[in-house]
Amino acid sequence: MAKVCWPYFDPEYENFSNRMNPPRVSVDNASCHDCTLIKIDSVNKPGILLEVVQILTDLDFVITKAYISSDGGWFMDVFHVTDQQGKKITDSKTIDLIEKALGPKSKSTEGVKNWPSKHVGVHSVGDYTAIELIGRDRPGLLSEISAVLANLHFNVFAAEVWTHNRRIACVLYVNDATNQVADDPKRLSLMEEQLNNILRGCDGEKVARTSFSMGSTHMDRRLHQMLFADRDYESYAVAREVDSPPSLRPRITIERCEEKGYSVVSVKCKDRAKLMFDIVCTLTDMQYVVFHATVSSDGPYALQEYFIRHMDGCTLDTQGEKERVIQCIEAAIRRRVSEGVSLELCAKDRVGLLSEVTRILRENGLSVCRAGVSTRGEQALNVFYVRDASGNPVDMKTMEALCKEIGKTMMVDVKRVPSNTKAPETRGWAKTSFFFGNLLERFLT
């Protein structure tokens, strides 16, 4: 039998077009009086739009407008952005970071390894093990999870928790009490067994699972992927009729652009931080390619339009396909929505801190609907969006009593989250999508 010889393929050929036509990034503060324009021209490639939006989101920029065009072999974007205070981006270090992250050096060692993004996986940052949890939500579940970790002497270095449609998804970064990576197989096996027992609960939940992440995926994207794989969007059409009035529900339509052969996804909903990221992330993970898009804000509302095709070149032709995309986008929008009361805490980091706080919340009849945990040096910064055990807004008298109890050992700040404002955010590698203001500064003084 003749031996088959395949032609040699230079591994560098894939990057040839990128070297010949490196990305061009322009940060323009002169064209608009109230925002900064970030213009990006580069060779088109799969997933590039999500990469760019993810970087801008991780820098805590507010995207007020965007114009996307990536039909053919070239990718051209213009983003109108401000900082969290609605001001232009004028800091020279931040501008330099934008150019390094999005420009020709974005794939170099300098541009990637030092990029302060959130990732899941032991290969990303520091000595920790990343744990993924998915299961049915119930009051006090986060308290039970953190109690298991505390009993096994694991410290929660960072975490993010989302709940949606009676499901919970969370990613936790843990290490041991000496800040070393937790890699003992016996301890990890015991942790996995106990966490799975908690997630299954009394009703024998079968789809609950615990896994130890070894990959490198953006944390927010990973949470979207976990809930999408868990099919949290399927029963949302029924749940939304109860959870929110018609005026607050996203309006999503899908039409066909006959002339160009696109499906046009139009979204109108209440504006908030990271909205564009959540929608683009969902379309990308559903294997749809965005060829053109326009994004704008109209008062408290966001208007977004995406011209898409499936990766195989097909449009959304059946009603079933359209309904599934609408459900998934609506679920992605709602997963990050948190209205009511937020509880922000700052304390010296230690093993069992998260367990202590969540136990107090549970004992006061509060249920956590979203949470973020981060660590800066020796300080732990935690924020919890809470409701009562029935899912209703929390009485402020309850919060006052809670603050007196928790405030004995840590700095506490309670904030109402208005229904018509954007969710604020924080900065740093372990960003948890929340903004702690000067809470840390007040704690340290």
Disulfide bonds with the S-S distance in Angstrom:
none
